[in-house]
Amino acid sequence: MRGSRSPRCRTAHPTGQGAVQQAREATRALAEHGGQVRFLLRDRDAKCTASCDAVFTAEDFDILLSAPGTPKMNPVAQRIAPAALK
């Protein structure tokens, strides 16, 4: 999972339940690899339901929502984040 920034969707049309399952798998993979993540930057997609957020908050993630109307915010953050971590 290290070095991966793009979500891995298994279906062409993911649902809210699928997003919750992927959130569980992501937190489990981070725990297995000893990853320490504090923030989760996510968009305001309807697939990310309250149950999906509950999975991450149970693992002590701080969830940050991207600003509305800024679809290019995630790629910008992906370019800036590695530089900020150095």
Backbone as XML, in Angstrom:
<?xml version="1.0"?>
<chain id="A" units="angstrom">
  <residue number="1" name="MET">
    <atom name="N" x="0.821" y="-1.193" z="0.000"/>
    <atom name="CA" x="0.000" y="0.000" z="0.000"/>
    <atom name="C" x="0.869" y="1.262" z="0.000"/>
  </residue>
  <residue number="2" name="ARG">
    <atom name="N" x="2.109" y="1.147" z="0.405"/>
    <atom name="CA" x="2.987" y="2.304" z="0.462"/>
    <atom name="C" x="3.204" y="2.854" z="-0.935"/>
  </residue>
  <residue number="3" name="GLY">
    <atom name="N" x="3.129" y="4.147" z="-1.064"/>
    <atom name="CA" x="3.353" y="4.790" z="-2.338"/>
    <atom name="C" x="2.133" y="4.821" z="-3.236"/>
  </residue>
  <residue number="4" name="SER">
    <atom name="N" x="1.040" y="4.281" z="-2.776"/>
    <atom name="CA" x="-0.168" y="4.250" z="-3.593"/>
    <atom name="C" x="-1.094" y="5.378" z="-3.173"/>
  </residue>
  <residue number="5" name="ARG">
    <atom name="N" x="-1.511" y="6.173" z="-4.125"/>
    <atom name="CA" x="-2.394" y="7.286" z="-3.801"/>
    <atom name="C" x="-3.757" y="7.146" z="-4.437"/>
  </residue>
  <residue number="6" name="SER">
    <atom name="N" x="-3.901" y="6.227" z="-5.353"/>
    <atom name="CA" x="-5.176" y="6.116" z="-6.047"/>
    <atom name="C" x="-6.020" y="5.006" z="-5.441"/>
  </residue>
  <residue number="7" name="PRO">
    <atom name="N" x="-7.326" y="5.225" z="-5.360"/>
    <atom name="CA" x="-8.197" y="4.185" z="-4.802"/>
    <atom name="C" x="-8.263" y="2.986" z="-5.739"/>
  </residue>
  <residue number="8" name="ARG">
    <atom name="N" x="-8.489" y="1.849" z="-5.154"/>
    <atom name="CA" x="-8.610" y="0.631" z="-5.952"/>
    <atom name="C" x="-10.061" y="0.180" z="-5.928"/>
  </residue>
  <residue number="9" name="CYS">
    <atom name="N" x="-10.775" y="0.455" z="-6.984"/>
    <atom name="CA" x="-12.171" y="0.059" z="-7.091"/>
    <atom name="C" x="-12.250" y="-1.261" z="-7.840"/>
  </residue>
  <residue number="10" name="ARG">
    <atom name="N" x="-13.045" y="-2.158" z="-7.307"/>
    <atom name="CA" x="-13.166" y="-3.466" z="-7.935"/>
    <atom name="C" x="-14.337" y="-3.546" z="-8.890"/>
  </residue>
  <residue number="11" name="THR">
    <atom name="N" x="-15.229" y="-2.596" z="-8.836"/>
    <atom name="CA" x="-16.396" y="-2.632" z="-9.706"/>
    <atom name="C" x="-16.472" y="-1.338" z="-10.501"/>
  </residue>
  <residue number="12" name="ALA">
    <atom name="N" x="-17.220" y="-1.404" z="-11.572"/>
    <atom name="CA" x="-17.386" y="-0.213" z="-12.401"/>
    <atom name="C" x="-18.268" y="0.824" z="-11.709"/>
  </residue>
  <residue number="13" name="HIS">
    <atom name="N" x="-19.195" y="0.348" z="-10.878"/>
    <atom name="CA" x="-20.134" y="1.244" z="-10.188"/>
    <atom name="C" x="-20.155" y="0.912" z="-8.697"/>
  </residue>
  <residue number="14" name="PRO">
    <atom name="N" x="-19.168" y="1.413" z="-7.942"/>
    <atom name="CA" x="-19.116" y="1.091" z="-6.518"/>
    <atom name="C" x="-20.289" y="1.698" z="-5.744"/>
  </residue>
  <residue number="15" name="THR">
    <atom name="N" x="-20.641" y="1.052" z="-4.657"/>
    <atom name="CA" x="-21.742" y="1.508" z="-3.807"/>
    <atom name="C" x="-21.194" y="1.957" z="-2.456"/>
  </residue>
  <residue number="16" name="GLY">
    <atom name="N" x="-22.083" y="2.450" z="-1.605"/>
    <atom name="CA" x="-21.677" y="2.849" z="-0.264"/>
    <atom name="C" x="-21.151" y="1.679" z="0.543"/>
  </residue>
  <residue number="17" name="GLN">
    <atom name="N" x="-21.785" y="0.513" z="0.393"/>
    <atom name="CA" x="-21.323" y="-0.681" z="1.106"/>
    <atom name="C" x="-19.938" y="-1.091" z="0.633"/>
  </residue>
  <residue number="18" name="GLY">
    <atom name="N" x="-19.688" y="-0.952" z="-0.646"/>
    <atom name="CA" x="-18.364" y="-1.263" z="-1.179"/>
    <atom name="C" x="-17.310" y="-0.314" z="-0.648"/>
  </residue>
  <residue number="19" name="ALA">
    <atom name="N" x="-17.674" y="0.952" z="-0.486"/>
    <atom name="CA" x="-16.734" y="1.939" z="0.054"/>
    <atom name="C" x="-16.390" y="1.617" z="1.508"/>
  </residue>
  <residue number="20" name="VAL">
    <atom name="N" x="-17.384" y="1.161" z="2.266"/>
    <atom name="CA" x="-17.139" y="0.784" z="3.660"/>
    <atom name="C" x="-16.192" y="-0.409" z="3.716"/>
  </residue>
  <residue number="21" name="GLN">
    <atom name="N" x="-16.417" y="-1.385" z="2.862"/>
    <atom name="CA" x="-15.541" y="-2.561" z="2.837"/>
    <atom name="C" x="-14.113" y="-2.170" z="2.446"/>
  </residue>
  <residue number="22" name="GLN">
    <atom name="N" x="-13.973" y="-1.285" z="1.481"/>
    <atom name="CA" x="-12.642" y="-0.837" z="1.093"/>
    <atom name="C" x="-11.977" y="-0.043" z="2.211"/>
  </residue>
  <residue number="23" name="ALA">
    <atom name="N" x="-12.769" y="0.710" z="2.972"/>
    <atom name="CA" x="-12.209" y="1.441" z="4.114"/>
    <atom name="C" x="-11.684" y="0.467" z="5.159"/>
  </residue>
  <residue number="24" name="ARG">
    <atom name="N" x="-12.441" y="-0.598" z="5.417"/>
    <atom name="CA" x="-11.977" y="-1.614" z="6.371"/>
    <atom name="C" x="-10.692" y="-2.268" z="5.896"/>
  </residue>
  <residue number="25" name="GLU">
    <atom name="N" x="-10.643" y="-2.607" z="4.611"/>
    <atom name="CA" x="-9.445" y="-3.250" z="4.062"/>
    <atom name="C" x="-8.242" y="-2.307" z="4.115"/>
  </residue>
  <residue number="26" name="ALA">
    <atom name="N" x="-8.472" y="-1.032" z="3.852"/>
    <atom name="CA" x="-7.369" y="-0.063" z="3.876"/>
    <atom name="C" x="-6.813" y="0.108" z="5.286"/>
  </residue>
  <residue number="27" name="THR">
    <atom name="N" x="-7.694" y="0.218" z="6.281"/>
    <atom name="CA" x="-7.216" y="0.372" z="7.659"/>
    <atom name="C" x="-6.520" y="-0.894" z="8.130"/>
  </residue>
  <residue number="28" name="ARG">
    <atom name="N" x="-7.018" y="-2.055" z="7.714"/>
    <atom name="CA" x="-6.381" y="-3.317" z="8.081"/>
    <atom name="C" x="-4.986" y="-3.412" z="7.453"/>
  </residue>
  <residue number="29" name="ALA">
    <atom name="N" x="-4.865" y="-3.032" z="6.197"/>
    <atom name="CA" x="-3.567" y="-3.082" z="5.516"/>
    <atom name="C" x="-2.579" y="-2.114" z="6.155"/>
  </residue>
  <residue number="30" name="LEU">
    <atom name="N" x="-3.046" y="-0.943" z="6.538"/>
    <atom name="CA" x="-2.159" y="0.021" z="7.204"/>
    <atom name="C" x="-1.677" y="-0.520" z="8.542"/>
  </residue>
  <residue number="31" name="ALA">
    <atom name="N" x="-2.576" y="-1.160" z="9.277"/>
    <atom name="CA" x="-2.201" y="-1.719" z="10.574"/>
    <atom name="C" x="-1.185" y="-2.846" z="10.410"/>
  </residue>
  <residue number="32" name="GLU">
    <atom name="N" x="-1.366" y="-3.679" z="9.391"/>
    <atom name="CA" x="-0.440" y="-4.793" z="9.158"/>
    <atom name="C" x="0.954" y="-4.304" z="8.767"/>
  </residue>
  <residue number="33" name="HIS">
    <atom name="N" x="1.019" y="-3.216" z="8.026"/>
    <atom name="CA" x="2.306" y="-2.702" z="7.570"/>
    <atom name="C" x="2.888" y="-1.656" z="8.520"/>
  </residue>
  <residue number="34" name="GLY">
    <atom name="N" x="2.228" y="-1.411" z="9.615"/>
    <atom name="CA" x="2.744" y="-0.458" z="10.587"/>
    <atom name="C" x="2.646" y="0.982" z="10.136"/>
  </residue>
  <residue number="35" name="GLY">
    <atom name="N" x="1.744" y="1.262" z="9.211"/>
    <atom name="CA" x="1.590" y="2.627" z="8.720"/>
    <atom name="C" x="0.927" y="3.519" z="9.749"/>
  </residue>
  <residue number="36" name="GLN">
    <atom name="N" x="1.395" y="4.739" z="9.836"/>
    <atom name="CA" x="0.803" y="5.700" z="10.751"/>
    <atom name="C" x="0.236" y="6.844" z="9.930"/>
  </residue>
  <residue number="37" name="VAL">
    <atom name="N" x="-1.059" y="6.880" z="9.849"/>
    <atom name="CA" x="-1.745" y="7.920" z="9.090"/>
    <atom name="C" x="-2.632" y="8.675" z="10.057"/>
  </residue>
  <residue number="38" name="ARG">
    <atom name="N" x="-2.563" y="9.974" z="9.989"/>
    <atom name="CA" x="-3.372" y="10.779" z="10.891"/>
    <atom name="C" x="-4.548" y="11.411" z="10.169"/>
  </residue>
  <residue number="39" name="PHE">
    <atom name="N" x="-4.360" y="11.818" z="8.914"/>
    <atom name="CA" x="-5.395" y="12.531" z="8.183"/>
    <atom name="C" x="-5.860" y="11.729" z="6.977"/>
  </residue>
  <residue number="40" name="LEU">
    <atom name="N" x="-7.127" y="11.866" z="6.675"/>
    <atom name="CA" x="-7.701" y="11.290" z="5.469"/>
    <atom name="C" x="-8.370" y="12.424" z="4.713"/>
  </residue>
  <residue number="41" name="LEU">
    <atom name="N" x="-7.886" y="12.699" z="3.526"/>
    <atom name="CA" x="-8.485" y="13.722" z="2.666"/>
    <atom name="C" x="-9.406" y="13.011" z="1.693"/>
  </residue>
  <residue number="42" name="ARG">
    <atom name="N" x="-10.683" y="13.331" z="1.745"/>
    <atom name="CA" x="-11.631" y="12.687" z="0.846"/>
    <atom name="C" x="-12.560" y="13.714" z="0.238"/>
  </residue>
  <residue number="43" name="ASP">
    <atom name="N" x="-13.139" y="13.330" z="-0.896"/>
    <atom name="CA" x="-14.080" y="14.231" z="-1.547"/>
    <atom name="C" x="-15.469" y="14.048" z="-0.939"/>
  </residue>
  <residue number="44" name="ARG">
    <atom name="N" x="-16.421" y="14.773" z="-1.458"/>
    <atom name="CA" x="-17.770" y="14.754" z="-0.897"/>
    <atom name="C" x="-18.694" y="13.813" z="-1.665"/>
  </residue>
  <residue number="45" name="ASP">
    <atom name="N" x="-18.141" y="12.740" z="-2.182"/>
    <atom name="CA" x="-18.921" y="11.775" z="-2.946"/>
    <atom name="C" x="-19.951" y="11.089" z="-2.048"/>
  </residue>
  <residue number="46" name="ALA">
    <atom name="N" x="-21.109" y="10.802" z="-2.604"/>
    <atom name="CA" x="-22.191" y="10.176" z="-1.842"/>
    <atom name="C" x="-21.852" y="8.746" z="-1.436"/>
  </residue>
  <residue number="47" name="LYS">
    <atom name="N" x="-20.881" y="8.125" z="-2.104"/>
    <atom name="CA" x="-20.504" y="6.761" z="-1.750"/>
    <atom name="C" x="-19.814" y="6.704" z="-0.388"/>
  </residue>
  <residue number="48" name="CYS">
    <atom name="N" x="-19.202" y="7.795" z="0.026"/>
    <atom name="CA" x="-18.559" y="7.838" z="1.334"/>
    <atom name="C" x="-19.611" y="8.237" z="2.361"/>
  </residue>
  <residue number="49" name="THR">
    <atom name="N" x="-20.218" y="7.241" z="2.939"/>
    <atom name="CA" x="-21.325" y="7.457" z="3.873"/>
    <atom name="C" x="-20.800" y="7.653" z="5.292"/>
  </residue>
  <residue number="50" name="ALA">
    <atom name="N" x="-21.721" y="7.872" z="6.217"/>
    <atom name="CA" x="-21.341" y="8.027" z="7.619"/>
    <atom name="C" x="-20.691" y="6.750" z="8.138"/>
  </residue>
  <residue number="51" name="SER">
    <atom name="N" x="-21.131" y="5.573" z="7.644"/>
    <atom name="CA" x="-20.506" y="4.332" z="8.099"/>
    <atom name="C" x="-19.068" y="4.231" z="7.622"/>
  </residue>
  <residue number="52" name="CYS">
    <atom name="N" x="-18.803" y="4.743" z="6.441"/>
    <atom name="CA" x="-17.430" y="4.752" z="5.914"/>
    <atom name="C" x="-16.562" y="5.665" z="6.794"/>
  </residue>
  <residue number="53" name="ASP">
    <atom name="N" x="-17.084" y="6.820" z="7.136"/>
    <atom name="CA" x="-16.349" y="7.728" z="8.022"/>
    <atom name="C" x="-16.142" y="7.102" z="9.401"/>
  </residue>
  <residue number="54" name="ALA">
    <atom name="N" x="-17.123" y="6.333" z="9.871"/>
    <atom name="CA" x="-17.014" y="5.697" z="11.188"/>
    <atom name="C" x="-15.862" y="4.703" z="11.232"/>
  </residue>
  <residue number="55" name="VAL">
    <atom name="N" x="-15.611" y="4.019" z="10.126"/>
    <atom name="CA" x="-14.493" y="3.076" z="10.065"/>
    <atom name="C" x="-13.177" y="3.815" z="10.293"/>
  </residue>
  <residue number="56" name="PHE">
    <atom name="N" x="-13.018" y="4.956" z="9.647"/>
    <atom name="CA" x="-11.771" y="5.709" z="9.784"/>
    <atom name="C" x="-11.667" y="6.412" z="11.141"/>
  </residue>
  <residue number="57" name="THR">
    <atom name="N" x="-12.759" y="6.951" z="11.647"/>
    <atom name="CA" x="-12.683" y="7.626" z="12.952"/>
    <atom name="C" x="-12.440" y="6.622" z="14.072"/>
  </residue>
  <residue number="58" name="ALA">
    <atom name="N" x="-12.880" y="5.374" z="13.902"/>
    <atom name="CA" x="-12.598" y="4.349" z="14.908"/>
    <atom name="C" x="-11.105" y="4.054" z="14.981"/>
  </residue>
  <residue number="59" name="GLU">
    <atom name="N" x="-10.395" y="4.298" z="13.892"/>
    <atom name="CA" x="-8.944" y="4.097" z="13.852"/>
    <atom name="C" x="-8.186" y="5.402" z="14.118"/>
  </residue>
  <residue number="60" name="ASP">
    <atom name="N" x="-8.863" y="6.413" z="14.646"/>
    <atom name="CA" x="-8.277" y="7.713" z="15.021"/>
    <atom name="C" x="-7.761" y="8.519" z="13.840"/>
  </residue>
  <residue number="61" name="PHE">
    <atom name="N" x="-8.434" y="8.431" z="12.702"/>
    <atom name="CA" x="-8.114" y="9.277" z="11.558"/>
    <atom name="C" x="-8.880" y="10.583" z="11.714"/>
  </residue>
  <residue number="62" name="ASP">
    <atom name="N" x="-8.271" y="11.685" z="11.329"/>
    <atom name="CA" x="-8.980" y="12.956" z="11.212"/>
    <atom name="C" x="-9.399" y="13.081" z="9.757"/>
  </residue>
  <residue number="63" name="ILE">
    <atom name="N" x="-10.703" y="13.174" z="9.505"/>
    <atom name="CA" x="-11.218" y="13.210" z="8.142"/>
    <atom name="C" x="-11.357" y="14.656" z="7.698"/>
  </residue>
  <residue number="64" name="LEU">
    <atom name="N" x="-10.704" y="14.978" z="6.596"/>
    <atom name="CA" x="-10.781" y="16.309" z="6.009"/>
    <atom name="C" x="-11.529" y="16.196" z="4.689"/>
  </residue>
  <residue number="65" name="LEU">
    <atom name="N" x="-12.547" y="17.013" z="4.517"/>
    <atom name="CA" x="-13.319" y="17.006" z="3.279"/>
    <atom name="C" x="-12.757" y="18.043" z="2.317"/>
  </residue>
  <residue number="66" name="SER">
    <atom name="N" x="-12.683" y="17.662" z="1.058"/>
    <atom name="CA" x="-12.230" y="18.639" z="0.072"/>
    <atom name="C" x="-13.303" y="19.715" z="-0.074"/>
  </residue>
  <residue number="67" name="ALA">
    <atom name="N" x="-12.877" y="20.880" z="-0.467"/>
    <atom name="CA" x="-13.807" y="21.989" z="-0.608"/>
    <atom name="C" x="-14.783" y="21.718" z="-1.756"/>
  </residue>
  <residue number="68" name="PRO">
    <atom name="N" x="-16.033" y="22.127" z="-1.623"/>
    <atom name="CA" x="-16.987" y="21.896" z="-2.709"/>
    <atom name="C" x="-16.610" y="22.694" z="-3.952"/>
  </residue>
  <residue number="69" name="GLY">
    <atom name="N" x="-16.813" y="22.081" z="-5.081"/>
    <atom name="CA" x="-16.534" y="22.770" z="-6.335"/>
    <atom name="C" x="-15.071" y="22.837" z="-6.706"/>
  </residue>
  <residue number="70" name="THR">
    <atom name="N" x="-14.240" y="22.042" z="-6.057"/>
    <atom name="CA" x="-12.819" y="22.041" z="-6.390"/>
    <atom name="C" x="-12.370" y="20.619" z="-6.724"/>
  </residue>
  <residue number="71" name="PRO">
    <atom name="N" x="-12.754" y="20.116" z="-7.877"/>
    <atom name="CA" x="-12.411" y="18.736" z="-8.220"/>
    <atom name="C" x="-10.922" y="18.504" z="-8.413"/>
  </residue>
  <residue number="72" name="LYS">
    <atom name="N" x="-10.148" y="19.558" z="-8.603"/>
    <atom name="CA" x="-8.712" y="19.380" z="-8.816"/>
    <atom name="C" x="-7.914" y="19.474" z="-7.519"/>
  </residue>
  <residue number="73" name="MET">
    <atom name="N" x="-8.583" y="19.534" z="-6.383"/>
    <atom name="CA" x="-7.889" y="19.675" z="-5.110"/>
    <atom name="C" x="-7.092" y="18.421" z="-4.746"/>
  </residue>
  <residue number="74" name="ASN">
    <atom name="N" x="-7.635" y="17.231" z="-4.976"/>
    <atom name="CA" x="-6.939" y="16.005" z="-4.604"/>
    <atom name="C" x="-5.618" y="15.835" z="-5.345"/>
  </residue>
  <residue number="75" name="PRO">
    <atom name="N" x="-5.551" y="16.019" z="-6.669"/>
    <atom name="CA" x="-4.247" y="15.891" z="-7.335"/>
    <atom name="C" x="-3.231" y="16.924" z="-6.853"/>
  </residue>
  <residue number="76" name="VAL">
    <atom name="N" x="-3.692" y="18.111" z="-6.527"/>
    <atom name="CA" x="-2.774" y="19.134" z="-6.019"/>
    <atom name="C" x="-2.216" y="18.694" z="-4.673"/>
  </residue>
  <residue number="77" name="ALA">
    <atom name="N" x="-3.086" y="18.176" z="-3.809"/>
    <atom name="CA" x="-2.641" y="17.706" z="-2.492"/>
    <atom name="C" x="-1.682" y="16.537" z="-2.625"/>
  </residue>
  <residue number="78" name="GLN">
    <atom name="N" x="-1.905" y="15.686" z="-3.617"/>
    <atom name="CA" x="-1.011" y="14.543" z="-3.818"/>
    <atom name="C" x="0.372" y="14.980" z="-4.247"/>
  </residue>
  <residue number="79" name="ARG">
    <atom name="N" x="0.464" y="16.074" z="-4.965"/>
    <atom name="CA" x="1.782" y="16.585" z="-5.373"/>
    <atom name="C" x="2.473" y="17.297" z="-4.212"/>
  </residue>
  <residue number="80" name="ILE">
    <atom name="N" x="1.708" y="17.969" z="-3.368"/>
    <atom name="CA" x="2.296" y="18.754" z="-2.289"/>
    <atom name="C" x="2.673" y="17.881" z="-1.105"/>
  </residue>
  <residue number="81" name="ALA">
    <atom name="N" x="1.878" y="16.860" z="-0.784"/>
    <atom name="CA" x="2.089" y="16.056" z="0.408"/>
    <atom name="C" x="3.483" y="15.429" z="0.482"/>
  </residue>
  <residue number="82" name="PRO">
    <atom name="N" x="4.001" y="14.786" z="-0.568"/>
    <atom name="CA" x="5.340" y="14.206" z="-0.450"/>
    <atom name="C" x="6.413" y="15.245" z="-0.147"/>
  </residue>
  <residue number="83" name="ALA">
    <atom name="N" x="6.282" y="16.412" z="-0.719"/>
    <atom name="CA" x="7.272" y="17.469" z="-0.454"/>
    <atom name="C" x="7.178" y="17.947" z="0.987"/>
  </residue>
  <residue number="84" name="ALA">
    <atom name="N" x="5.975" y="17.979" z="1.535"/>
    <atom name="CA" x="5.791" y="18.444" z="2.905"/>
    <atom name="C" x="6.323" y="17.433" z="3.916"/>
  </residue>
  <residue number="85" name="LEU">
    <atom name="N" x="6.356" y="16.157" z="3.529"/>
    <atom name="CA" x="6.811" y="15.117" z="4.453"/>
    <atom name="C" x="8.330" y="15.006" z="4.519"/>
  </residue>
  <residue number="86" name="LYS">
    <atom name="N" x="9.035" y="15.606" z="3.556"/>
    <atom name="CA" x="10.508" y="15.506" z="3.543"/>
    <atom name="C" x="11.144" y="16.446" z="4.524"/>
  </residue>
</chain>
